Amino acid sequence: MTQQGHVAPHLLAAAQRIGAVERLLRWVVYSRGRSALEESVMTIPERSGKRRGFTLIELLIVIAIILVIAVIAKPRLDKALMHAREMSAIEHIKTVHAVQAQYYSQFGRYATKLEELGPPTGGQPGPSAADLIPGDLAKGIKSGFQFTLVGGPQGYTINANPTVYNATGRRSFFSDQTLVIRENYGPEPATVSSSEIK
């Protein structure tokens, strides 16, 4: 009697669960039709054998998440690229300083324009094309900046301005034979009175 007393509540609970499942299946048949019933009573091995792809909603959610991440990351990426271009422009100005000293030692004067520091179109290097800087820098545009060199007997000035303000750079740069590099935040070119880069 004691063993049956322990078994009977478990059997009763199992019978109640079976009755609940049966009522649920009847409701599915009534509300959705026979095909829904067949799908709902499909055995677990049959379901696991089918490979289910992504639904359209799942794909749209993934695309939306990627777009949100891209929108958040783009301004930071743009800012990092601008900073890298500005650092590159500063390095190009330092390169011009170094090659101006070399040009002066070879020809007794400073170069009056960037083309005089660049490669010759033909023949040997000389005062009109000393082959001291790469051709793209000699043309005046490199890394999103426009470079302008103006030389004279006593010295030279070089400006580096973003080709598209706030896209390729937020600062413009100025330097001269003193080797001090100055910067200006804004679309106006930097000048000798602009703040010095420390």
DAZI-V413475 format. One record per residue. N is the residue number from 1. RES is the residue in one letter. PSI is psi in whole degrees, -180 to 180 (* if undefined). NEAR is the number of other ideal C-beta (glycine too) atoms within 10 Angstrom. Layout:
N;RES;PSI;NEAR
N;RES;PSI;NEAR
//
This chain:
1;M;-38;4
2;T;-37;6
3;Q;-41;7
4;Q;-33;8
5;G;-34;8
6;H;-34;8
7;V;-37;10
8;A;-44;10
9;P;-36;9
10;H;-41;9
11;L;-39;10
12;L;-42;10
13;A;-40;10
14;A;-41;10
15;A;-37;10
16;Q;-39;10
17;R;-41;10
18;I;-41;10
19;G;-38;10
20;A;-41;10
21;V;-42;11
22;E;-43;10
23;R;-39;10
24;L;-44;11
25;L;-40;14
26;R;-40;11
27;W;-42;10
28;V;-45;16
29;V;-43;14
30;Y;-43;9
31;S;-28;8
32;R;-12;12
33;G;179;10
34;R;-38;9
35;S;-37;8
36;A;-37;13
37;L;-46;15
38;E;-40;10
39;E;-38;11
40;S;-26;12
41;V;8;10
42;M;138;11
43;T;158;8
44;I;-43;7
45;P;-36;7
46;E;-39;8
47;R;-44;10
48;S;-22;9
49;G;-27;8
50;K;138;7
51;R;118;5
52;R;131;7
53;G;-177;6
54;F;143;10
55;T;164;9
56;L;-39;7
57;I;-44;8
58;E;-43;10
59;L;-41;11
60;L;-37;11
61;I;-44;12
62;V;-44;11
63;I;-42;10
64;A;-40;10
65;I;-43;10
66;I;-42;10
67;L;-40;10
68;V;-43;10
69;I;-42;10
70;A;-41;10
71;V;-38;9
72;I;-39;9
73;A;-27;10
74;K;-47;10
75;P;-38;9
76;R;-39;9
77;L;-44;10
78;D;-42;12
79;K;-41;11
80;A;-39;10
81;L;-41;14
82;M;-44;18
83;H;-42;13
84;A;-40;13
85;R;-39;22
86;E;-41;22
87;M;-38;11
88;S;-40;16
89;A;-40;26
90;I;-42;18
91;E;-37;11
92;H;-37;20
93;I;-42;21
94;K;-36;13
95;T;-44;15
96;V;-40;23
97;H;-47;17
98;A;-44;12
99;V;-25;19
100;Q;-39;24
101;A;-40;13
102;Q;-42;13
103;Y;-43;22
104;Y;-41;16
105;S;-28;8
106;Q;-39;13
107;F;0;14
108;G;14;9
109;R;167;15
110;Y;152;20
111;A;141;27
112;T;-17;15
113;K;163;15
114;L;-33;20
115;E;-31;19
116;E;-21;22
117;L;-13;25
118;G;-177;24
119;P;150;15
120;P;151;13
121;T;-24;9
122;G;151;6
123;G;-162;8
124;Q;153;7
125;P;148;13
126;G;-166;12
127;P;-28;13
128;S;-17;14
129;A;93;20
130;A;-9;21
131;D;47;15
132;L;-19;21
133;I;161;25
134;P;159;14
135;G;-37;13
136;D;-38;12
137;L;-36;21
138;A;-28;22
139;K;-15;12
140;G;-7;16
141;I;123;11
142;K;137;20
143;S;38;20
144;G;13;19
145;F;147;25
146;Q;120;16
147;F;136;23
148;T;124;14
149;L;131;23
150;V;117;15
151;G;158;21
152;G;-176;11
153;P;-31;9
154;Q;-15;8
155;G;-161;13
156;Y;162;22
157;T;149;15
158;I;133;21
159;N;144;20
160;A;114;30
161;N;141;21
162;P;138;23
163;T;-35;14
164;V;108;8
165;Y;137;14
166;N;10;11
167;A;-52;13
168;T;-14;18
169;G;157;24
170;R;-8;18
171;R;149;23
172;S;159;25
173;F;150;25
174;F;144;23
175;S;166;24
176;D;-166;17
177;Q;-12;17
178;T;-11;9
179;L;5;12
180;V;127;11
181;I;129;21
182;R;154;19
183;E;155;19
184;N;123;18
185;Y;118;11
186;G;173;12
187;P;-16;11
188;E;142;11
189;P;147;16
190;A;152;22
191;T;-177;12
192;V;-21;11
193;S;0;8
194;S;165;19
195;S;143;10
196;E;141;10
197;I;124;14
198;K;*;4
//
